[in-house]
Amino acid sequence: MLTTVSAPPVSSAAPRDLCTDCGISRTSDPKRCGHSCQFIKPDYPLLEAKVHGRARDPARPDELYFGTFRRMLRAALVAPKTGAQWTGITTRLAERLLETGAVDAVLTMAPDPADNWRPMPVLVTSAAGMAHCRGMRMGYAPLLALLEPARERGYKRLAVIGVPCQVYALRALETQLAFEQIYVIGTPCSDNTTTERFHDFLELIAQQLQAAAGSITYLEFRADFHVEVRFVDGRKKTIPFLQLPISQLPPDFFPLTCRTCVDYTNALADITVGYMGGEGEQWLLVRNARGEELLSLLGDEIRTTAPGSAGKRQGPVKGFLANTMRAAGGLPLRRMPNWLRPIVGWLMPKVGPRGLEFARARLEMKAVETVVHLRREQPARMKNMIPSHVWSLVKPYGLAPADDERR
């Protein structure tokens, strides 16, 4: 491993219910989970006002979906990074922070030496070291366990690249951490699972493509309703969402935490770098002044345009709600006939929701999933776990809080 990429050892995780192992339970004060966990009693309006200077503005409807933002952009690096998940914007932002001396280190994920798919938290102290961190990882990762080692090494200015549950805990504890500056580059997250379970899914994909699971190097759920698969020999294949082997996965493949997450878009990051609203390119949500500062570091290395929006989301969301309610009730999913799947798979990218409408659809689906699964499995948690903006997203689909489900 490069000497500028280090992976300090971390303690064992404390036992927790509804935990994605963000790393706080592995620190010297695991009791901090009680007031920093997204899955206990989150307060998004408070933290959004603290981080961004204001909470979500009801006069800007898209903020109910995506969180507070100054502007949204469709973007791509002019010269894409080799080995990056998309064009490499996240990697390049971190490189620029290190190149300019804006930070002492970047806290992010690299592949575990024993399993390229398993995320391993690392501290990176040179721009060249970021090349080691490109690409997709899958599984839980105790990223925030390295906050204390970073402080012990004397790092005062830090950049953190994280998923929403990690970023929420970071923001909740930020004033206690005593760093001079923290830049937060967020990536969206919807459904995670253990690395072991992901390998099971990868094996099903490989069987479907008549390939060896070990030959797959890249897997990406794209906004055109396809999954892109890349192989060690450079080949690429795509699979329509409707033809994925999802029905062969066990019911608990995605844990309850991920099925009830209310922050797909990483609303507390300074800048969110994803793909949902990008229509084949990356999608940026610049959320505050630090986000603007981060984007400015790329200069003319990045090409940006306004995001587009097309299609209608209501039909797909209603279908998703019906299937989610059946699944939560232990009933088999309604499945499309095999002969029809290729036809619908061909139609969806052309007539289904695209761009920002696709992103809105996905956020409404996640909101629906949160309400249905918590109501079924953890009803006592609904009052504390579901923010008011989530209820706004599900209201058009006939879901409303009971008296004991509202804060």
Secondary structure, 3 states (H helix, E strand, C coil): CCCCEECCCCCCCCCCCCCCCCCHHHCCCHHHHHHHCCCCCCCHHHHHHHHHCCCCCCCCCHHHHHCCCCEEEEEEECCCCCCCCCCCHHHHHHHHHHHCCCCCEEEEEEEECCEEEEEEEEEECCHHHHHHHCCCCCCCCCHHHHHHHHHHCCCCEEEEEECHHHHHHHHHHHHHHCCCEEEEEECCCCCCCCHHHHHHHHHHHHHHCCCCHHHEEEEEECCCCEEEEEECCCCEEEEEHHHCCHHHCCCCCCCHHHHCCCCCCCCCCCEEEECCCCCCCEEEEECCHHHHHHHHCCHHHEEEECCCEECCCHHHHHHHHHHHHHHHCCCCCCCCCCCCHHHHHHHHHHHCCEEHHHHHHHHHHHHHHHHHHHHHHCHHHHHHHCCHHHHHHHHHHCCCCCHHHCC
